[in-house]
Amino acid sequence: MEEVVERDNALKALKRVRKNKGSPGVDGMTVEELPRYLTGNWELLRTQLLAGTYQPKPVKRQEIEKEGGGIRTLGIPCALDRFLQQAILQVLQPRFDPTFSGNSYGFRPGRSAHGAVKAAQRYIQEGRDWVVDLDLEEFFDRVNHDMLMGRLAKRITDKRMLRLIRGYLEAGMMSNGVVMERHEGTPQGGPLSPLLANVLLDEVDKELEKRGHAFVRYADDCNVYVRSQRAGERVMEGLKGIYAKLRLKVNESKSAVDRPWRRKLLGYSFWKIKGVIKLRVAPKAMKKMKNRVREITRRSGGKSLKSVVAELRGFLEGWKEYFRLAETPGVFRDLDGWMRRRLITVQLKQWKRGRTGYRRLRARKVPAHIARPAAAHVKSWWRVAEWPALRMAFPIRYFTDLGVPQLAA
């Protein structure tokens, strides 16, 4: 705890929390207000932490829609508790992380989803072309506090630290002004939760390593790669037993022993060409991406083409960076063309009348005999967007100059 309240560690934690921003918790304090609060209250807070008497506030309940349907419940700590959790994380992570499995990729320094995907690709290429794709049922809501604290107590001797972590686990959740007690789970939303999840699930990693399995784990998603369906079914049954000992439940409807190209891993999927395993964007992730592009480029938004492009650029830059491992240039070229066509329809909608369309096309050096029929059908947005007049007026370079990233580039 002395390391947690050390000045340099506290300043580093404050800087990180302010950078991450985030919404206020139950007390309404913003991260912008946090530095002033700490200036006036740091000595009292430090004394409470060193004495082991600090009590975390309840977290604020926030619900978001899951990608595949349903609701995910987040617990948003107040700004002060986010700061303290970050300070604790900075002290504990360097102690725990070096002992974690090399097959664990989630929420660890120097590791990422890309590392997990590339490791899986390597395992499949080696001939392990069956996957045990295992999903846990509401993992973050079902973590058993006693199980987790028992594992932390083996590594942490500071009783104040253990008491504070349990305080964070047991802090109630406020919804509509009412605080509900919590007897299990480590709510998503706080900086400390991912490390606590890795502490608990490291036991599964170690057991899989002991049995000599090739696997990757990212948070609660675990994929084991084997050479036959029968071997996969044995591993699946074994994993159910391991998780049961941790009082965790496997989601039967989302877990399966299957060929890896029929499953997804962190938004990616696999395909084989001439014996070589390649990466692609999983169909579900592709559908989600296209739905988001449709939302941004909807013609009823009433936004200018430049503002639509700015929003689209913000989304595509992150998407392109995450899926840069995908080896499907043809798919990306088709996506680029589809997005350009949608952007052209945004412009056509804003022209409204054929006379305006004709004038704008001519201004973009489209010959009159080509511009005239396109302008006459300017309200048939989707169809006309593919006509020669519009391709001449809005070539690829036009949208590139506006700042639209090319996925196939």
PETA-V72090 format. One record per pair of residues at least 4 apart in sequence whose ideal C-beta (glycine too) atoms are under 6 Angstrom apart, sorted by sequence separation. I is the first residue (numbers start at 1). J is the second residue. D is the distance in whole Angstrom. If there is no record, write none. Layout:
BEGIN
i=I j=J d=D
i=I j=J d=D
END
This chain:
BEGIN
i=24 j=28 d=5
i=29 j=33 d=5
i=37 j=41 d=6
i=38 j=42 d=5
i=41 j=45 d=5
i=42 j=46 d=6
i=66 j=70 d=5
i=77 j=81 d=4
i=88 j=92 d=6
i=89 j=93 d=5
i=92 j=96 d=6
i=93 j=97 d=5
i=100 j=104 d=5
i=111 j=115 d=5
i=138 j=142 d=5
i=145 j=149 d=6
i=152 j=156 d=5
i=166 j=170 d=6
i=192 j=196 d=6
i=198 j=202 d=6
i=251 j=255 d=6
i=258 j=262 d=5
i=281 j=285 d=5
i=293 j=297 d=6
i=303 j=307 d=4
i=312 j=316 d=6
i=316 j=320 d=6
i=366 j=370 d=6
i=368 j=372 d=6
i=371 j=375 d=6
i=380 j=384 d=5
i=390 j=394 d=6
i=394 j=398 d=5
i=397 j=401 d=6
i=24 j=29 d=6
i=48 j=53 d=5
i=49 j=54 d=5
i=77 j=82 d=5
i=123 j=128 d=5
i=124 j=129 d=6
i=143 j=148 d=6
i=156 j=161 d=5
i=174 j=179 d=5
i=188 j=193 d=6
i=208 j=213 d=5
i=217 j=222 d=4
i=226 j=231 d=4
i=243 j=248 d=4
i=250 j=255 d=5
i=258 j=263 d=5
i=264 j=269 d=5
i=272 j=277 d=6
i=281 j=286 d=5
i=303 j=308 d=5
i=351 j=356 d=5
i=361 j=366 d=4
i=366 j=371 d=4
i=385 j=390 d=5
i=399 j=404 d=4
i=24 j=30 d=5
i=48 j=54 d=4
i=66 j=72 d=5
i=105 j=111 d=5
i=156 j=162 d=6
i=226 j=232 d=5
i=351 j=357 d=4
i=172 j=179 d=4
i=173 j=180 d=5
i=186 j=193 d=5
i=208 j=215 d=5
i=216 j=223 d=5
i=243 j=250 d=6
i=270 j=277 d=6
i=271 j=278 d=5
i=377 j=384 d=5
i=63 j=71 d=5
i=64 j=72 d=5
i=172 j=180 d=6
i=172 j=181 d=5
i=173 j=182 d=6
i=215 j=224 d=4
i=261 j=270 d=5
i=271 j=280 d=5
i=362 j=371 d=6
i=21 j=31 d=6
i=63 j=73 d=6
i=105 j=115 d=5
i=172 j=182 d=6
i=186 j=196 d=5
i=240 j=250 d=5
i=260 j=270 d=5
i=261 j=271 d=6
i=361 j=371 d=4
i=374 j=384 d=6
i=97 j=108 d=6
i=105 j=116 d=4
i=213 j=224 d=5
i=214 j=225 d=5
i=224 j=235 d=5
i=268 j=279 d=5
i=269 j=280 d=5
i=297 j=308 d=6
i=62 j=74 d=5
i=18 j=31 d=5
i=269 j=282 d=4
i=358 j=371 d=6
i=374 j=387 d=5
i=17 j=31 d=6
i=62 j=76 d=5
i=268 j=282 d=6
i=267 j=282 d=6
i=296 j=311 d=5
i=374 j=389 d=4
i=59 j=75 d=4
i=60 j=76 d=4
i=296 j=312 d=5
i=59 j=76 d=6
i=149 j=166 d=6
i=169 j=186 d=6
i=358 j=375 d=4
i=59 j=77 d=5
i=264 j=282 d=4
i=267 j=285 d=4
i=357 j=375 d=4
i=370 j=388 d=6
i=371 j=389 d=5
i=370 j=389 d=5
i=57 j=78 d=5
i=236 j=257 d=6
i=354 j=375 d=4
i=357 j=378 d=4
i=354 j=376 d=5
i=366 j=389 d=5
i=145 j=169 d=5
i=233 j=257 d=5
i=354 j=378 d=5
i=56 j=81 d=5
i=232 j=257 d=4
i=366 j=392 d=5
i=351 j=378 d=6
i=366 j=393 d=5
i=361 j=389 d=6
i=364 j=393 d=4
i=348 j=378 d=6
i=26 j=57 d=6
i=26 j=58 d=6
i=349 j=381 d=6
i=361 j=393 d=5
i=348 j=381 d=5
i=26 j=60 d=5
i=25 j=60 d=5
i=207 j=242 d=6
i=345 j=381 d=4
i=345 j=382 d=6
i=204 j=242 d=5
i=308 j=346 d=5
i=144 j=184 d=6
i=345 j=385 d=5
i=5 j=46 d=5
i=305 j=346 d=5
i=344 j=385 d=4
i=142 j=184 d=6
i=143 j=185 d=5
i=223 j=265 d=6
i=281 j=323 d=5
i=305 j=347 d=5
i=143 j=186 d=5
i=5 j=49 d=5
i=141 j=185 d=4
i=341 j=385 d=5
i=34 j=79 d=5
i=281 j=326 d=5
i=297 j=342 d=4
i=140 j=186 d=6
i=279 j=325 d=5
i=280 j=326 d=5
i=293 j=339 d=6
i=299 j=345 d=6
i=344 j=390 d=5
i=279 j=326 d=5
i=1 j=49 d=6
i=31 j=79 d=5
i=140 j=188 d=5
i=151 j=199 d=6
i=218 j=266 d=6
i=279 j=327 d=5
i=280 j=328 d=5
i=1 j=50 d=6
i=278 j=327 d=4
i=297 j=346 d=6
i=29 j=79 d=5
i=299 j=349 d=4
i=344 j=394 d=5
i=25 j=76 d=5
i=27 j=78 d=5
i=25 j=77 d=5
i=26 j=78 d=6
i=148 j=200 d=5
i=25 j=78 d=3
i=340 j=399 d=6
i=17 j=82 d=5
i=17 j=83 d=5
i=14 j=83 d=6
i=17 j=86 d=5
i=13 j=83 d=6
i=16 j=86 d=5
i=336 j=406 d=6
i=336 j=407 d=5
i=335 j=407 d=5
i=336 j=408 d=5
i=13 j=86 d=4
i=13 j=87 d=4
i=332 j=407 d=4
i=333 j=408 d=4
i=332 j=408 d=4
i=10 j=87 d=6
i=9 j=87 d=6
i=329 j=408 d=5
i=9 j=90 d=6
i=139 j=220 d=4
i=4 j=87 d=5
i=4 j=88 d=6
i=136 j=220 d=5
i=320 j=405 d=5
i=128 j=214 d=6
i=4 j=91 d=5
i=107 j=194 d=3
i=320 j=407 d=6
i=3 j=91 d=5
i=134 j=222 d=5
i=317 j=405 d=6
i=316 j=405 d=5
i=133 j=223 d=5
i=313 j=403 d=5
i=123 j=214 d=5
i=131 j=223 d=5
i=132 j=224 d=4
i=309 j=402 d=5
i=131 j=225 d=6
i=309 j=404 d=6
i=120 j=216 d=5
i=130 j=226 d=5
i=119 j=216 d=5
i=128 j=225 d=4
i=75 j=173 d=6
i=128 j=226 d=6
i=128 j=227 d=6
i=130 j=229 d=6
i=147 j=246 d=6
i=116 j=216 d=4
i=127 j=227 d=6
i=132 j=232 d=5
i=104 j=205 d=6
i=89 j=191 d=5
i=93 j=195 d=6
i=100 j=202 d=5
i=103 j=205 d=6
i=116 j=218 d=5
i=123 j=225 d=4
i=130 j=232 d=5
i=89 j=192 d=5
i=132 j=235 d=5
i=144 j=247 d=4
i=101 j=205 d=4
i=132 j=236 d=5
i=85 j=190 d=5
i=86 j=191 d=5
i=134 j=239 d=6
i=85 j=191 d=4
i=89 j=195 d=6
i=142 j=248 d=6
i=85 j=192 d=4
i=52 j=160 d=4
i=52 j=163 d=5
i=56 j=167 d=5
i=56 j=168 d=5
i=59 j=171 d=6
i=61 j=173 d=5
i=75 j=187 d=3
i=103 j=215 d=5
i=106 j=218 d=4
i=136 j=248 d=6
i=137 j=249 d=5
i=58 j=171 d=5
i=76 j=189 d=5
i=77 j=190 d=5
i=103 j=216 d=6
i=104 j=217 d=5
i=105 j=218 d=5
i=106 j=219 d=4
i=58 j=172 d=4
i=59 j=173 d=5
i=60 j=174 d=6
i=61 j=175 d=4
i=74 j=188 d=5
i=75 j=189 d=5
i=137 j=251 d=4
i=56 j=171 d=5
i=74 j=189 d=4
i=58 j=174 d=5
i=135 j=251 d=4
i=135 j=254 d=4
i=135 j=255 d=5
i=58 j=179 d=5
i=134 j=255 d=5
i=133 j=256 d=6
i=132 j=257 d=5
i=59 j=187 d=6
i=131 j=260 d=4
i=133 j=263 d=5
i=131 j=263 d=6
i=124 j=260 d=5
i=120 j=265 d=6
i=26 j=174 d=5
i=117 j=265 d=6
i=117 j=266 d=6
i=117 j=268 d=5
i=125 j=277 d=5
i=113 j=266 d=4
i=124 j=277 d=5
i=121 j=277 d=6
i=1 j=158 d=6
i=1 j=160 d=5
i=1 j=161 d=6
END
